[in-house]
Amino acid sequence: MFLLYQLIVSIILIFSPLIIIFRILKNKEDNYRFIEKFSFHTKKRVKGKLIWFHGASVGEILSVIPLIQYYEKKKSINQILITSSTLSSSKIIKKFKFNKTVHQFYPVDHFLFTNKFLQYWKPSLAMFIDSEIWPHMFKKINDKNIPLILLNARITKKTFKRWIKIKQFSSSVFNKISVALPQNLETRNFLKKLSVKKINLIGNLKFAENQDENLSNINKSLKYEFKKKNVWVASSTHSTEELFCIKAHLKLKKRIKNLITIIIPRHIHRTNEIITDIEENNLKYTLHSLKPKKIKNIDFYIVDTFGETKKFHKIACSVFLGGSIIKRGGQNPLEAARCGAQILHGPYVDNFKDVYKLLNSLKASKKINSSDKLASLIRFKKTTNIGNKIKFIGEKILKKTIKELNIIISNET
């Protein structure tokens, strides 16, 4: 089965030049740095102990920023490597002013590239985030006796069913994990059945908060402009969900003066599509990238830049979380909830059902299934008490995670 897996990857490699060109044309790949995916490094490996974090994209990388901020201050750690697979995640990392942290794109899971990658970076510890499972990389990490952590692990029922169909192969992959730190009870149970040897349920690391003020506050003049408005946010929206929110805006506009809706699309390359929907409803908009000084008579403020979501969650009293009206499983509501915003979401939130269960128990979130319902529930007053409770939970999870990782790191020579 393992040989078959490598054969499939080898076949894909034959077509990789065409795939890369297509992705560059679609602005989904870095024109130069794509070579990192074939283990041609563009950053230097410094001498000393290096720890490695790998996450698929933006959400996974942001979840470990508090850990990176902690290890940036530890003298025993000489370098921190972050790898990810998407262009958007690389742009997010650039916004943090790290001193000893470097980013590279994750290499193709083929023996030619995994061997070269590990030979160059020589990590003392490898931490794969969420549901990032890569059979050949896991094998080579294990061969080199590098501790492998599945950090903030998440295995859905759908994913588990796929792995269990090839149980012998999945066991040979999952038993390479030194320690798994699942984010929920369901994942812990699935990991046991997939032959993970050591599991420690600490909690969802996404509850923890990064402390970078540069990414947390909008500039004073723009903040002043928003204070004149009744603001709500539609965050991490997907195709058709903006139109859903436009209808809610039109409904609200009939009774709320100085209303402005901030749209933060999940994928900013869709900005023109969103603009078309707004213009077809005879509404006015501006773009964050234009750095507008005034927002008078503006209906929609579109955040068409990376890594600035938190700034707008902080000024919002109500946040609609996207990926939940369409069947995408929902997006992470914790950042907005930490900021004291009421969370509104559609019926499809399986990716964060444990989180929403907690938010619902705190009366911090409500499910909606129509634009009229969304408009009727939007409020313009914050609930900071709930935000503080979530921050407290996050601090506890972060401390426990650091304690667990420190034990592993201190045992490495």
N, C-alpha and C positions, 0 to 999 in steps of 0.2 A: 504493500500500500504506500509506503514511504517513497519507493522508487517511482511508482505511478505519479505521485504528487510532484516529484521533481521533474518528471517527464512533461507533465502538463505545464509547469512553470517554464521549462525550456522551450516549449512550443510557443508560449506567449511571448517569450523573449525575441523570437524571430520577427514578430510583428511590432516589437516595442518602438522602433524608430518612427513608424507611422502613428502609433498611439501618442508618442511624445509630441510630434509635430501637431497633431490634431489638438492636443491639450494646450500647447503654446498658443495656437491660433484662437482658442477659446478663453485665453487668459487664466487657465487653470494650472499652469506650470511656469516655473521660473526659467527665463530664456537661457541662463547660464548655469544656475545651480542644479538643474535636473540631473547633471552628471553625478551628483551625490547619491542618487538612487541606484547607481552602478558602482558604488563604493570608491568614487574619486573624491576624496575629502577636499574641502575648501577652507577648513580651519585647522590650526595646529593643536596637536596633543601636547600639553605641558607635562613636566615631570611630576610624579607623585600620585596620590590616590584620586581616582576619578569615579564618580557615581553617575549612572545613566538612567534617565527617565525616557520612556517611549509612550506616546499617545497618538491616536489616529489623527485627531483634528483639534479644533478650537476648544470644545468643551472639555475634552480629556486633559489638554495642556493647562487650561485655566484652573482645573481642579487641584493640580499639584503646585501651583505658584506659591502658596503659603509654605510648602515644604522646601521649595527652591530658595525662597527668601530666608528661611531658617539656615539651610546648609551653606548659603553664600557667606554667612557670618562665622562658620565653623572653620577654624584654622587647620584642623585635621584633614579637611577636604580641599584638595588642590584645584580640582576642576569638576564642573558639572556639565554633562552632555545631555541635551534634549534632542530627541528625534521625533519627527511627525511626518505625515504623508501628504498634507495639503498645503497649498500656497497661502491660504488664509491664516493658518496656524503660524506659519513662519513670520507673517506680518504682525501678528499679535505679539510674538516674543520680542520683536524689535522695539516695541513700545516700553518694555521694561528696561531699566538701566542697570543691568547685571554686570558684575565685575569679572567673575570667573565662570560664567555660564555661556556655552556656545550652542548653536542650533545647527543641525544637519538634517537633510531629508533621509527618511528611513530607506535602507537598501532593499532591493528586490530579494525575496526569500528563496534565493538560489545558492547552491554551495559555493559558486565562484565568488559571489559578493558577500555572503555572510562571513566566510572565512577571512576575506580581505578586511572587512569592517572590524571584526574582533581583533585581528592581528594588529591593526593600527591603533585602535582606541584603548584596548586592554582595560575594560572597566573592572572595578573591584566589586561592583554590585549592579545588577540589571533590574530595573523596575518597569514592568509593562502595565499600563493603566487600562482599567475598565474591562473590555472584552477583546483586547489585542492578543490573539493567539497565533503564533507563527512557528509551524512545526520544525523547519530546518534550523532557524535561529535558536529555538529552544534546545535543540539537540547539540548544537555547537557550543552554546553557553554551558550546558551540562558537561560536555566533554572537557571543557577548560576549567571545570570546578568553580565557576562563578555563581554565587548565590543569585537565584532568580525569584523575584517577588512579583506576584500578580496583585497589583495595588488597586484598591477601590474596585475590586473585581465585580463584574456584572455578567451573569449568564441568564438570558431569558428562556422561557419555556420553549419557544420556537427554536432557539439556538441549541438548547440542550437536546432536543429531539433529533436534530441533524447530527450532532456529535455521537449520540448513543447508537445511531444506526451503524456506525463504524467503530464499535466499542474497542476492539483490539488496537486500532490505530490511535483513537482518542486517548486511551490509557497510556500509550507510549509517549504521547505528547504532554498530557497533563501531569504525569508523574515526574516530569522534569522540573516542575515548580517546587522551589524550596519552601516557600510560605505563601499562602493566599490570604489576602485581607478583604473579604467580601463586603459589599456595601449593604447587603440585606440577607435575611434568613433564607429566602428562596434560593439565592445564589449559593449560599453555604451548602444547602442540601444537594444542589446539582453538582457542585465541585466534589463532594464526597463520592458521589456515584461515578464521577469521571476520574477517580483514582488520585486526587490530590492528597498528598501525605499529611501536610500540616495546614490547618485552617484556623484563623483567629478572627472572629467577628467583632470588629470595632465600631463600624458604622460608616455612613456615607461621607466621604471626604469633601464632597461638594457643599456640605454645610459650612465648611471653613471659609474664611474671608481673606483675600489678599489685601495688604495694607498700602498699596502704592497710590498715593494721593494724586499723582499726575494723571492717573487713569480714572479717578473717582470724582473729579469736580470739573464742571464746565466753567468757562471764563466768566468773570463778574458781570460784564456788560450783557452777555446772553442770558445769564441767570436773572438779571434784573428785568429783561424783556419777558421771560417766562413767568415772572411773578405777577405780571399784569394780566396773565391769561388763566383760564381754567384748563389744566393740562391732564391728558391721559395718554398712555403709551400702548401701542401694539407692538410687541417684541417678538423677535425670532419668527416672523411671519413667512409663510410659504405661498406658493401660487394659489390664487383664488381667495386666500384669507384676507388680503388687503381690501378686496372688494367687499367682503363681509364686514370689515371695519369701516369702510367708507359709508356703507348703509347705516351703520350705528351712528357714525358722525352726523349724517344728515338728520337722523331722528333726534339726536341730542341738540343739534343746532337750533331746533325749533323752540327750545326752552332754556338753553344755557348761553349766556352772552360771553363774548371773548373766548370762545372755545378753540382749542388747538389740539390736534391729534398728532403725536409723534410716532412715526412708523420706523421700526428698526428691522429691516428684512434679514432673514437668515442668510441669504446670499445676495450680496450687494450688486452683482452683475445683472440682477433683475430690476434695477432702478427704473429703466426706461419703460418697462412693462407696467410698473406701479404708476408712473407719471401718466401713462395713457389712460389708465382706469380713473385717475383723479380728474383729468381734463375732460373725459367723457361725461363726468357728473358736474361739470361747470364749477369746479372748486379750484382754489388757489394753493400753490405749494412753494416750498423752497428747499434747497439741499444744504445739508450740513457742510459739505465740502466747499461750498461757495462762501462760507464764513459770513453769513448775513448779520448786519448790525441791527436791523429792525425786522420785526416779524408781524407788523400791523397788517390786519386784513388777510392773514395767512391761515388757511384751514389745516394744511398738513406740512409737518416738518420731517423730511426724510433723512435719516441718518445713513448716508451712503459711504461710510468709512468704517474701518476695522477697529475693534477693541475699545469702543467708547460707550458700550451699552450701559455700564454701571452709572455713568454720569447722568443719564436720563432716567434711570430707575430711581435715582436719589431725589429727583424733583417731581416724580409722579406719585399720585395717591392711588390710582388704579392702573393695573397692568394686565393687558390681555396677552397670554402666552400662546404663541402659534404652534404649528405642527399638531394641533389638537382638534381642529375642525375637520381637517383631512386626516386620513389614516397614516400618520407618521409616528405615533406613539408619544407625542408631546415633546416639549423642550424644558430645560431645567428652570424651575420657578424660584429657586432658592435665593439667587442674587436680589431679585426684586422684592422678595419677602423680607430679606435681611434689612432692606432699606425702608421697611414699614409700609409697603404698598399692598393693597388688596389685590389678590390674584384671581383673575377670571380665565376660564379655560373651557375648551370643548370637551366632548365625550372620550376622545382618543388620547389617553395619557398613560398607557401601559409602561412606557419607559421610566416613569417616575411615580408609579402607583403608591409605593411606600411613602414617598415624600408628600404626595397629595393627601394621603391618609392622615398624616400628621398635621398638615396645614388645615385640613378640614376639621380636625379635632380642636384646633386652635381658633377656628372660625375665621381663618385668614384667606380662604379660597372658596370660590363658588363655580359650579358647572353651568355653562350656558349652551344652548343649541340653536339660537337664532340671533339675528342682529338686533331685533327688538328687545330681547332679553338682555343682551349685552348692554345696550343703551340704558335700560332701566336700572341696571346694577352699578354702573359707573358712579363713583363718588369722588369728591375732591377734598378729602380729609384723611391724613395719615394715621396709622395705628402703630406708633413706635414701640409699644410694649411687646407686640408680637415679634417685631424685628429684633428686639433685645433677647428674647427667648431663643430665637433661631441662632443668633450669634453665640449665645452661651453653649448651645448644643455643639456648634461648630468648633469652639475652642476646646471642648472636652475631647472630641474625636481627633482633632489635630494633635493634641498633646499625647494621646495614647498611640497614635500612628508614629509619631517621632520617637517615642520610647521604644516601640517595637523595632523600628529601623536602626536606631542607635545601637541596640544589642547586636544586631547582625553586622553592622559596620565595624563595631569595636572588636568583633571576633575575627575580622579579616586582617591579615598581615600585609 
